[in-house]
Amino acid sequence: MEIASNPQYVSVVRLTTSGIANKMGFCLDDIEDIKVAVSEACTNAIKHSSDNKFYVEYTIFEKGLTIEIIDNGKGYNVDSVDKPNLNEPKESGLGLFIIESLMDDVMIKSDVNSGTTIKMTKYLGVDN
């Protein structure tokens, strides 16, 4: 899906994601976790997109769901991002930590001047 970089459209992505996850048989707690992770990834894409749009790709497979949020923004060095200090949290910088906490597998690929892809997977029937 191609989505305009407007925060109002995050709810559309959340609803789509919820519908897919529900049809696949995810429990309500997992669906809520997936929706929060997707919201965080969309917010990052909106914030960093350079062409006023981002992309959402869903891959449904027998044991789970993979969601990719892709932007064509400025990108960054993934290794340069420090883990947040949870004892002294800042207003920003927790998004990736939240995504990694809620999803089973997370891969972040970012190239300077090319954009960022957050690929996250939730498996059916797996307790975190």
C-alpha positions as a Markdown table, in Angstrom:
| # | Residue | x | y | z |
|---|---|---|---|---|
| 1 | Met | 0.0 | 0.0 | 0.0 |
| 2 | Glu | 1.2 | 3.5 | -0.7 |
| 3 | Ile | 0.2 | 5.9 | 2.1 |
| 4 | Ala | 0.4 | 9.7 | 2.2 |
| 5 | Ser | 2.8 | 10.9 | 4.9 |
| 6 | Asn | -0.1 | 12.3 | 7.0 |
| 7 | Pro | -0.6 | 11.2 | 10.6 |
| 8 | Gln | -4.3 | 10.9 | 10.0 |
| 9 | Tyr | -3.7 | 7.8 | 7.8 |
| 10 | Val | -1.9 | 5.8 | 10.5 |
| 11 | Ser | -5.4 | 4.7 | 11.7 |
| 12 | Val | -6.1 | 3.3 | 8.2 |
| 13 | Val | -2.9 | 1.2 | 8.4 |
| 14 | Arg | -3.8 | 0.1 | 12.0 |
| 15 | Leu | -7.3 | -0.9 | 10.9 |
| 16 | Thr | -6.0 | -2.8 | 7.9 |
| 17 | Thr | -3.4 | -4.6 | 10.0 |
| 18 | Ser | -5.9 | -5.4 | 12.7 |
| 19 | Gly | -8.3 | -7.0 | 10.1 |
| 20 | Ile | -5.5 | -9.1 | 8.6 |
| 21 | Ala | -4.2 | -10.3 | 12.0 |
| 22 | Asn | -7.8 | -11.1 | 13.1 |
| 23 | Lys | -8.5 | -13.1 | 10.0 |
| 24 | Met | -5.2 | -15.0 | 10.6 |
| 25 | Gly | -6.3 | -16.0 | 14.1 |
| 26 | Phe | -4.1 | -13.8 | 16.3 |
| 27 | Cys | -5.4 | -13.3 | 19.8 |
| 28 | Leu | -6.5 | -9.8 | 20.9 |
| 29 | Asp | -3.3 | -9.1 | 22.9 |
| 30 | Asp | -1.1 | -9.9 | 19.9 |
| 31 | Ile | -3.3 | -7.8 | 17.6 |
| 32 | Glu | -2.9 | -4.8 | 19.9 |
| 33 | Asp | 0.9 | -5.4 | 20.1 |
| 34 | Ile | 1.1 | -5.5 | 16.3 |
| 35 | Lys | -1.0 | -2.3 | 15.9 |
| 36 | Val | 1.2 | -0.4 | 18.4 |
| 37 | Ala | 4.3 | -1.6 | 16.6 |
| 38 | Val | 2.9 | -0.6 | 13.2 |
| 39 | Ser | 1.9 | 2.8 | 14.5 |
| 40 | Glu | 5.4 | 3.4 | 15.8 |
| 41 | Ala | 6.9 | 2.4 | 12.4 |
| 42 | Cys | 4.4 | 4.5 | 10.5 |
| 43 | Thr | 5.2 | 7.5 | 12.7 |
| 44 | Asn | 8.9 | 7.1 | 12.0 |
| 45 | Ala | 8.2 | 6.8 | 8.2 |
| 46 | Ile | 6.0 | 10.0 | 8.3 |
| 47 | Lys | 8.6 | 11.9 | 10.2 |
| 48 | His | 11.5 | 10.9 | 7.9 |
| 49 | Ser | 10.0 | 10.5 | 4.5 |
| 50 | Ser | 11.3 | 12.8 | 1.9 |
| 51 | Asp | 8.6 | 12.4 | -0.8 |
| 52 | Asn | 5.5 | 12.7 | 1.3 |
| 53 | Lys | 4.6 | 9.0 | 1.1 |
| 54 | Phe | 5.6 | 5.7 | 2.6 |
| 55 | Tyr | 4.8 | 2.1 | 1.8 |
| 56 | Val | 3.3 | -0.8 | 3.8 |
| 57 | Glu | 3.7 | -4.4 | 2.6 |
| 58 | Tyr | 2.1 | -7.4 | 4.3 |
| 59 | Thr | 3.4 | -10.9 | 3.9 |
| 60 | Ile | 1.1 | -13.6 | 5.3 |
| 61 | Phe | 2.5 | -17.0 | 5.8 |
| 62 | Glu | 1.3 | -20.2 | 7.6 |
| 63 | Lys | 2.8 | -19.4 | 11.0 |
| 64 | Gly | 2.7 | -15.6 | 11.0 |
| 65 | Leu | 2.6 | -12.1 | 9.6 |
| 66 | Thr | 5.4 | -9.9 | 8.4 |
| 67 | Ile | 4.8 | -6.2 | 7.9 |
| 68 | Glu | 7.3 | -3.9 | 6.2 |
| 69 | Ile | 7.1 | -0.1 | 6.6 |
| 70 | Ile | 9.3 | 1.6 | 3.9 |
| 71 | Asp | 10.2 | 5.2 | 3.5 |
| 72 | Asn | 12.4 | 7.0 | 0.9 |
| 73 | Gly | 13.8 | 9.4 | 3.5 |
| 74 | Lys | 17.3 | 10.4 | 4.5 |
| 75 | Gly | 18.2 | 7.1 | 6.1 |
| 76 | Tyr | 20.7 | 6.7 | 9.0 |
| 77 | Asn | 23.4 | 4.5 | 10.3 |
| 78 | Val | 21.4 | 1.8 | 12.2 |
| 79 | Asp | 24.4 | 0.9 | 14.3 |
| 80 | Ser | 24.7 | 4.4 | 15.6 |
| 81 | Val | 21.3 | 4.3 | 17.4 |
| 82 | Asp | 21.8 | 3.8 | 21.2 |
| 83 | Lys | 19.5 | 1.8 | 23.3 |
| 84 | Pro | 17.2 | 4.1 | 25.3 |
| 85 | Asn | 17.8 | 4.8 | 28.9 |
| 86 | Leu | 14.6 | 3.6 | 30.5 |
| 87 | Asn | 15.4 | 5.2 | 33.8 |
| 88 | Glu | 15.5 | 8.6 | 32.1 |
| 89 | Pro | 13.3 | 8.3 | 29.0 |
| 90 | Lys | 13.3 | 11.1 | 26.5 |
| 91 | Glu | 10.2 | 12.1 | 24.5 |
| 92 | Ser | 11.6 | 10.6 | 21.3 |
| 93 | Gly | 13.8 | 7.6 | 20.6 |
| 94 | Leu | 11.6 | 4.9 | 22.1 |
| 95 | Gly | 9.8 | 3.9 | 18.9 |
| 96 | Leu | 12.3 | 1.3 | 17.8 |
| 97 | Phe | 12.6 | -0.1 | 21.3 |
| 98 | Ile | 8.9 | -0.5 | 21.5 |
| 99 | Ile | 8.7 | -2.2 | 18.1 |
| 100 | Glu | 11.5 | -4.6 | 19.1 |
| 101 | Ser | 9.7 | -5.3 | 22.4 |
| 102 | Leu | 6.3 | -6.1 | 20.9 |
| 103 | Met | 7.3 | -8.1 | 17.8 |
| 104 | Asp | 9.0 | -11.5 | 17.5 |
| 105 | Asp | 11.5 | -10.5 | 14.8 |
| 106 | Val | 12.5 | -7.0 | 13.7 |
| 107 | Met | 15.0 | -6.1 | 11.0 |
| 108 | Ile | 15.9 | -2.5 | 10.2 |
| 109 | Lys | 17.6 | -1.6 | 7.0 |
| 110 | Ser | 18.6 | 1.9 | 6.4 |
| 111 | Asp | 20.8 | 3.5 | 3.8 |
| 112 | Val | 21.8 | 7.1 | 4.0 |
| 113 | Asn | 20.0 | 9.1 | 1.3 |
| 114 | Ser | 17.9 | 6.1 | 0.3 |
| 115 | Gly | 15.5 | 5.5 | 3.1 |
| 116 | Thr | 14.6 | 3.0 | 5.8 |
| 117 | Thr | 12.7 | -0.3 | 5.9 |
| 118 | Ile | 11.4 | -1.7 | 9.2 |
| 119 | Lys | 10.5 | -5.3 | 8.7 |
| 120 | Met | 8.7 | -6.8 | 11.7 |
| 121 | Thr | 7.2 | -10.3 | 12.1 |
| 122 | Lys | 4.8 | -11.7 | 14.6 |
| 123 | Tyr | 4.3 | -15.5 | 14.8 |
| 124 | Leu | 1.0 | -17.2 | 15.6 |
| 125 | Gly | 0.9 | -18.8 | 19.0 |
| 126 | Val | 4.3 | -17.5 | 20.3 |
| 127 | Asp | 4.3 | -16.0 | 23.7 |
| 128 | Asn | 6.8 | -13.2 | 24.3 |
